[in-house]
């Protein structure tokens, strides 16, 4: 339910949040009265702080007489009090970002660059979701003999991403047989989106197995094995950078809290579930505290934005840091990085 505050209460809450973000120290009524620029007595300020506390917007740590924002307080601050300018990053910094994110790079290099930029500029952790393969089509596939029952499969997608998989086969194949299989799959499936390729292969395995010759059946089975490995790889793929930056924040210095965070970064699948929530909401999205629904992030904020190519959302990138983050600075960084990544992808 929306919280309606008086103009005075709004001004004091904004001052309190900005002061706490800047210094990381609970804010007392005297400092708040001085910092707000309002001509209010400390007693009046204390009364307003009581009202804000009863509304669940601020809380008093047991070790201090001052107050700090709650997740609810941060949410109100972000939704109605933060003013961000799209170009608030210096022009020189934007030009530097453009140089690092250019369409001539391979897809994986672009994702790594975007993640590195986000963590480097914000001094927090960053995450970039790698485009899922439903956005990719098959350009070329090749099979190479490794020896015995092992075959190296090289898949090239429409964005020139190259993936290598080693598969185990029920028998040893000759070079000629693998060339025949490569030719068949390229002629049959090149240019088709990978999910459609998978669907057709599954259909052929079910319906036409008896009508195929032995080598064709083996070709389809090998393709299924490769696409299954690609499915598994894509389901866990995101690029994370700057996790150790979080160790610099006093509120995250608790060893148990850090352990949970680093376990979360290692278990990428759960972080991807958080990012998945943003795929269908183009633009900036912010989770504060428990809003992400992911326990290790209960004391964190996640600022994300979608990136796209040809008007189609490909993925999500973002920054993960303490709720006491400079939202007015972080939001434009995430926004411009997503836009520059989109521009680089559209150049490809």
SEVEXBA-36653 format. One line per field, with one value per residue (C-alpha): residue number from 0; residue in three letters; chain; x, y, z. Coordinates in Angstrom, 3 decimals. Layout:
# residues N
pos <- NUM/...
code <- ALA/...
unit <- A/...
px <- X/...
py <- Y/...
pz <- Z/...
# end
This chain:
# residues 348
pos <- 0/1/2/3/4/5/6/7/8/9/10/11/12/13/14/15/16/17/18/19/20/21/22/23/24/25/26/27/28/29/30/31/32/33/34/35/36/37/38/39/40/41/42/43/44/45/46/47/48/49/50/51/52/53/54/55/56/57/58/59/60/61/62/63/64/65/66/67/68/69/70/71/72/73/74/75/76/77/78/79/80/81/82/83/84/85/86/87/88/89/90/91/92/93/94/95/96/97/98/99/100/101/102/103/104/105/106/107/108/109/110/111/112/113/114/115/116/117/118/119/120/121/122/123/124/125/126/127/128/129/130/131/132/133/134/135/136/137/138/139/140/141/142/143/144/145/146/147/148/149/150/151/152/153/154/155/156/157/158/159/160/161/162/163/164/165/166/167/168/169/170/171/172/173/174/175/176/177/178/179/180/181/182/183/184/185/186/187/188/189/190/191/192/193/194/195/196/197/198/199/200/201/202/203/204/205/206/207/208/209/210/211/212/213/214/215/216/217/218/219/220/221/222/223/224/225/226/227/228/229/230/231/232/233/234/235/236/237/238/239/240/241/242/243/244/245/246/247/248/249/250/251/252/253/254/255/256/257/258/259/260/261/262/263/264/265/266/267/268/269/270/271/272/273/274/275/276/277/278/279/280/281/282/283/284/285/286/287/288/289/290/291/292/293/294/295/296/297/298/299/300/301/302/303/304/305/306/307/308/309/310/311/312/313/314/315/316/317/318/319/320/321/322/323/324/325/326/327/328/329/330/331/332/333/334/335/336/337/338/339/340/341/342/343/344/345/346/347
code <- UNK/UNK/UNK/UNK/UNK/UNK/UNK/UNK/UNK/UNK/UNK/UNK/UNK/UNK/UNK/UNK/UNK/UNK/UNK/UNK/UNK/UNK/UNK/UNK/UNK/UNK/UNK/UNK/UNK/UNK/UNK/UNK/UNK/UNK/UNK/UNK/UNK/UNK/UNK/UNK/UNK/UNK/UNK/UNK/UNK/UNK/UNK/UNK/UNK/UNK/UNK/UNK/UNK/UNK/UNK/UNK/UNK/UNK/UNK/UNK/UNK/UNK/UNK/UNK/UNK/UNK/UNK/UNK/UNK/UNK/UNK/UNK/UNK/UNK/UNK/UNK/UNK/UNK/UNK/UNK/UNK/UNK/UNK/UNK/UNK/UNK/UNK/UNK/UNK/UNK/UNK/UNK/UNK/UNK/UNK/UNK/UNK/UNK/UNK/UNK/UNK/UNK/UNK/UNK/UNK/UNK/UNK/UNK/UNK/UNK/UNK/UNK/UNK/UNK/UNK/UNK/UNK/UNK/UNK/UNK/UNK/UNK/UNK/UNK/UNK/UNK/UNK/UNK/UNK/UNK/UNK/UNK/UNK/UNK/UNK/UNK/UNK/UNK/UNK/UNK/UNK/UNK/UNK/UNK/UNK/UNK/UNK/UNK/UNK/UNK/UNK/UNK/UNK/UNK/UNK/UNK/UNK/UNK/UNK/UNK/UNK/UNK/UNK/UNK/UNK/UNK/UNK/UNK/UNK/UNK/UNK/UNK/UNK/UNK/UNK/UNK/UNK/UNK/UNK/UNK/UNK/UNK/UNK/UNK/UNK/UNK/UNK/UNK/UNK/UNK/UNK/UNK/UNK/UNK/UNK/UNK/UNK/UNK/UNK/UNK/UNK/UNK/UNK/UNK/UNK/UNK/UNK/UNK/UNK/UNK/UNK/UNK/UNK/UNK/UNK/UNK/UNK/UNK/UNK/UNK/UNK/UNK/UNK/UNK/UNK/UNK/UNK/UNK/UNK/UNK/UNK/UNK/UNK/UNK/UNK/UNK/UNK/UNK/UNK/UNK/UNK/UNK/UNK/UNK/UNK/UNK/UNK/UNK/UNK/UNK/UNK/UNK/UNK/UNK/UNK/UNK/UNK/UNK/UNK/UNK/UNK/UNK/UNK/UNK/UNK/UNK/UNK/UNK/UNK/UNK/UNK/UNK/UNK/UNK/UNK/UNK/UNK/UNK/UNK/UNK/UNK/UNK/UNK/UNK/UNK/UNK/UNK/UNK/UNK/UNK/UNK/UNK/UNK/UNK/UNK/UNK/UNK/UNK/UNK/UNK/UNK/UNK/UNK/UNK/UNK/UNK/UNK/UNK/UNK/UNK/UNK/UNK/UNK/UNK/UNK/UNK/UNK/UNK/UNK/UNK/UNK/UNK/UNK/UNK/UNK/UNK/UNK/UNK/UNK/UNK/UNK/UNK/UNK/UNK/UNK/UNK/UNK/UNK/UNK/UNK/UNK/UNK/UNK/UNK/UNK/UNK/UNK/UNK
unit <- A/A/A/A/A/A/A/A/A/A/A/A/A/A/A/A/A/A/A/A/A/A/A/A/A/A/A/A/A/A/A/A/A/A/A/A/A/A/A/A/A/A/A/A/A/A/A/A/A/A/A/A/A/A/A/A/A/A/A/A/A/A/A/A/A/A/A/A/A/A/A/A/A/A/A/A/A/A/A/A/A/A/A/A/A/A/A/A/A/A/A/A/A/A/A/A/A/A/A/A/A/A/A/A/A/A/A/A/A/A/A/A/A/A/A/A/A/A/A/A/A/A/A/A/A/A/A/A/A/A/A/A/A/A/A/A/A/A/A/A/A/A/A/A/A/A/A/A/A/A/A/A/A/A/A/A/A/A/A/A/A/A/A/A/A/A/A/A/A/A/A/A/A/A/A/A/A/A/A/A/A/A/A/A/A/A/A/A/A/A/A/A/A/A/A/A/A/A/A/A/A/A/A/A/A/A/A/A/A/A/A/A/A/A/A/A/A/A/A/A/A/A/A/A/A/A/A/A/A/A/A/A/A/A/A/A/A/A/A/A/A/A/A/A/A/A/A/A/A/A/A/A/A/A/A/A/A/A/A/A/A/A/A/A/A/A/A/A/A/A/A/A/A/A/A/A/A/A/A/A/A/A/A/A/A/A/A/A/A/A/A/A/A/A/A/A/A/A/A/A/A/A/A/A/A/A/A/A/A/A/A/A/A/A/A/A/A/A/A/A/A/A/A/A/A/A/A/A/A/A/A/A/A/A/A/A/A/A/A/A/A/A/A/A/A/A/A/A
px <- 0.000/1.367/2.547/1.435/3.713/3.532/5.963/7.946/8.118/9.159/11.977/13.234/13.078/14.977/17.637/17.945/18.315/20.832/22.861/22.892/23.867/26.741/28.106/26.688/25.935/22.524/21.095/20.016/17.323/19.762/21.800/18.596/17.226/20.456/20.850/17.289/17.568/14.146/13.706/12.479/13.304/14.940/11.753/9.617/12.058/11.899/8.103/8.305/10.884/8.482/5.813/8.263/9.233/5.594/5.082/7.893/10.136/12.989/14.242/16.420/19.390/19.713/23.239/22.321/19.820/19.817/17.687/18.421/16.135/14.278/13.731/10.324/11.974/14.452/11.604/9.736/12.980/13.784/10.249/9.565/12.687/15.639/16.399/18.615/19.783/20.403/23.639/24.825/27.893/30.662/30.909/34.496/33.314/30.584/33.118/35.304/32.324/31.625/35.180/34.904/31.513/31.803/30.066/33.299/33.780/32.556/29.379/31.138/33.682/30.853/29.178/32.478/33.172/29.700/30.037/33.525/32.345/29.442/31.509/34.394/32.331/29.975/32.491/29.848/29.106/27.676/25.822/25.059/22.685/24.054/21.402/19.440/19.654/16.022/17.424/20.030/19.971/22.326/24.934/27.215/28.011/31.105/32.204/35.857/37.231/39.059/39.667/37.788/34.226/34.802/33.797/34.349/31.295/31.747/28.571/28.595/25.482/24.212/26.034/29.325/29.489/31.454/30.653/32.627/31.230/32.829/30.285/30.604/29.304/28.249/30.907/33.953/33.125/35.323/36.193/34.040/31.020/31.307/31.626/28.456/26.649/27.871/26.682/23.278/22.693/23.930/21.759/18.721/18.926/21.228/19.464/16.825/16.487/17.979/14.701/13.106/16.066/15.640/11.911/12.420/15.099/12.876/10.050/12.265/13.525/9.937/8.295/10.845/13.358/12.292/12.445/15.991/19.156/21.546/23.862/20.961/19.606/23.041/23.266/19.960/20.899/24.251/22.566/20.121/22.995/24.745/21.618/20.840/24.315/23.717/20.382/22.100/24.879/22.459/20.278/23.156/24.964/25.590/28.734/29.442/32.202/33.355/32.077/35.017/33.992/31.228/33.799/34.536/31.096/30.896/27.279/28.355/31.347/29.527/31.319/28.133/26.437/29.436/29.517/25.863/26.496/29.502/27.618/24.835/27.309/28.691/25.174/24.317/20.985/19.228/20.538/19.226/15.777/15.924/16.968/14.266/11.691/12.991/12.937/9.364/9.685/11.956/14.080/15.243/13.933/15.018/14.678/15.278/15.889/13.397/11.698/13.949/12.462/15.970/17.131/20.869/19.811/17.571/19.979/20.931/19.566/19.610/19.404/18.813/18.055/17.200/19.357/18.127/18.875/16.559/13.925/13.886/14.964/17.930/18.810/19.300/22.301/22.602/24.421/24.159/25.150/24.043/20.690/22.806/23.861/23.950/20.886/21.121/24.559/24.055/20.795/22.252/25.353/23.182/20.931/23.738/25.623/22.476/21.939/25.558/25.469/22.280/23.946/26.978/24.733/22.856/26.159/26.902
py <- 0.000/3.434/5.640/9.248/11.686/15.382/17.613/18.021/14.275/13.673/16.187/14.691/11.113/12.126/13.866/10.864/8.357/10.514/11.057/7.349/6.398/8.895/8.165/4.786/6.167/6.332/9.837/11.727/14.393/17.278/16.307/15.752/19.177/20.806/18.737/19.216/23.000/23.239/25.618/22.979/22.373/19.055/18.214/18.639/16.534/13.824/13.758/13.348/10.583/8.755/8.983/7.659/4.810/3.889/3.858/1.287/3.611/3.978/2.005/2.681/0.310/-0.839/0.571/4.117/6.854/7.683/6.131/4.226/3.502/0.207/-1.558/0.113/3.496/2.883/1.844/5.111/7.034/5.306/5.551/9.199/11.030/9.887/12.143/10.589/12.105/9.659/11.461/12.050/9.982/12.174/12.240/10.989/7.960/7.267/7.383/4.958/2.612/2.782/1.732/-1.242/-2.288/-2.499/-4.771/-6.233/-8.406/-11.997/-12.349/-13.785/-10.957/-8.398/-10.007/-10.066/-6.430/-5.301/-7.139/-5.749/-2.200/-2.425/-3.763/-1.399/1.792/1.020/-0.841/-3.500/-6.955/-7.169/-9.825/-10.149/-12.792/-14.393/-14.529/-17.759/-19.955/-19.339/-16.103/-17.951/-19.887/-22.537/-21.284/-24.302/-27.569/-29.718/-33.059/-34.036/-37.434/-37.350/-41.083/-44.165/-43.174/-39.432/-36.773/-33.015/-31.069/-27.445/-25.356/-21.854/-19.719/-16.710/-14.287/-16.076/-17.588/-20.840/-23.648/-26.844/-30.052/-33.457/-36.253/-40.007/-42.149/-45.825/-46.683/-45.219/-43.046/-42.468/-38.977/-39.572/-40.579/-37.480/-35.283/-36.876/-36.217/-32.588/-32.032/-33.539/-31.427/-28.210/-28.723/-29.619/-27.161/-24.220/-20.880/-22.305/-21.191/-23.714/-24.505/-25.288/-27.502/-29.351/-29.724/-31.155/-33.550/-34.825/-35.254/-37.204/-39.409/-40.271/-40.613/-41.466/-43.684/-46.828/-45.077/-43.758/-45.526/-46.280/-43.317/-40.859/-42.157/-41.748/-38.189/-37.230/-38.872/-37.069/-33.734/-34.362/-35.090/-31.831/-29.679/-31.239/-30.206/-26.710/-26.535/-27.404/-24.882/-22.062/-22.758/-21.779/-19.118/-15.642/-13.581/-12.293/-9.816/-7.828/-10.086/-9.128/-5.451/-6.258/-7.004/-3.266/-2.447/-2.465/-3.687/-6.783/-7.605/-10.367/-13.590/-15.661/-13.067/-12.979/-16.784/-16.880/-14.215/-15.982/-19.284/-17.455/-16.169/-19.674/-21.102/-18.961/-20.637/-18.910/-15.500/-16.180/-16.793/-13.241/-11.845/-13.871/-11.710/-8.718/-10.225/-9.170/-5.660/-3.664/-0.985/-0.415/-2.625/-2.417/-5.042/-3.766/-6.202/-9.046/-7.943/-10.229/-13.262/-14.663/-14.994/-14.208/-10.834/-9.865/-7.058/-6.197/-4.198/-5.375/-2.755/-4.250/-3.285/-5.301/-5.194/-5.981/-6.445/-5.421/-4.426/-7.872/-8.307/-10.702/-10.599/-8.654/-7.044/-5.435/-4.478/-6.171/-4.204/-3.128/-1.395/1.621/2.279/5.609/4.889/8.224/7.160/3.404/3.594/5.695/3.459/0.347/2.151/3.461/0.133/-1.704/0.843/0.623/-3.183/-3.078/-0.708/-3.018/-6.022/-4.132/-3.440/-7.144
pz <- 0.000/-0.924/1.926/1.794/3.593/4.224/2.367/5.573/6.236/2.621/2.922/6.178/4.865/1.751/3.826/6.132/3.291/1.417/4.589/5.417/1.860/2.011/5.502/6.535/9.999/11.751/11.504/14.632/14.828/15.296/12.223/10.283/11.201/10.075/6.898/5.664/5.500/7.122/10.035/12.454/16.078/17.030/18.940/15.809/13.828/16.502/16.215/12.435/12.863/15.172/12.460/9.831/12.119/12.742/8.965/8.706/6.669/9.165/12.129/15.144/15.488/19.070/19.299/18.308/18.956/15.259/12.523/9.306/6.328/6.002/2.677/2.585/3.142/0.345/-1.953/-1.348/-1.802/-5.112/-6.487/-5.695/-4.536/-6.651/-9.580/-12.230/-15.466/-18.352/-19.195/-15.631/-16.449/-17.840/-21.650/-21.464/-19.491/-22.055/-24.894/-22.954/-22.542/-26.275/-27.039/-24.709/-26.086/-29.848/-32.299/-33.620/-30.536/-30.166/-28.119/-25.049/-25.087/-25.167/-22.153/-20.222/-21.111/-19.990/-16.679/-16.087/-16.847/-14.417/-11.528/-12.248/-12.409/-9.511/-7.291/-6.676/-8.072/-11.559/-13.496/-17.218/-18.493/-21.651/-24.419/-24.293/-27.370/-28.284/-29.728/-31.805/-35.025/-36.347/-38.800/-39.073/-37.304/-37.688/-36.220/-35.649/-34.596/-31.250/-31.016/-29.840/-28.977/-28.563/-31.099/-30.929/-32.069/-33.123/-33.340/-34.843/-34.296/-36.229/-33.910/-34.701/-31.231/-31.331/-28.919/-28.544/-27.063/-26.664/-26.994/-26.543/-29.383/-29.347/-31.927/-33.644/-36.664/-39.692/-40.913/-44.002/-41.912/-39.717/-42.797/-44.175/-40.886/-40.809/-44.385/-43.642/-40.522/-42.173/-45.249/-43.149/-40.235/-41.072/-40.577/-38.225/-34.589/-32.181/-30.364/-33.745/-34.643/-31.344/-31.955/-35.448/-34.246/-31.442/-33.940/-36.355/-33.542/-32.595/-35.982/-38.666/-36.893/-38.778/-42.145/-41.721/-42.606/-39.768/-40.374/-40.529/-37.232/-35.687/-37.068/-35.466/-32.153/-32.094/-32.839/-29.997/-27.621/-28.577/-28.284/-24.916/-23.706/-25.109/-23.267/-19.991/-20.618/-21.438/-18.404/-16.114/-18.109/-16.830/-16.329/-12.801/-11.927/-8.911/-6.138/-3.922/-4.154/-1.687/1.007/1.166/2.611/6.412/6.439/4.486/6.679/8.563/7.663/7.459/5.248/2.916/2.784/1.693/-0.934/-2.438/-2.478/-4.341/-6.918/-7.397/-7.802/-10.830/-11.521/-8.608/-9.649/-13.153/-11.646/-10.240/-13.636/-15.401/-13.613/-15.589/-19.085/-19.802/-18.329/-20.662/-19.043/-15.476/-12.667/-9.026/-6.291/-2.761/0.092/0.225/-3.018/-5.069/-3.310/-2.952/0.673/0.189/-1.268/1.662/2.639/-0.938/-3.834/-7.438/-10.188/-13.653/-17.214/-20.305/-23.409/-26.905/-30.587/-33.430/-30.869/-29.256/-25.631/-25.477/-21.797/-18.589/-16.928/-13.528/-10.361/-6.967/-3.894/-0.422/-0.050/0.980/-2.604/-4.451/-6.590/-8.427/-9.720/-10.130/-12.096/-14.967/-15.135/-15.554/-18.030/-20.285/-20.199/-21.351/-24.141/-25.303/-25.218/-27.308/-29.774/-30.055/-30.686/-33.397/-35.160/-35.494
# end
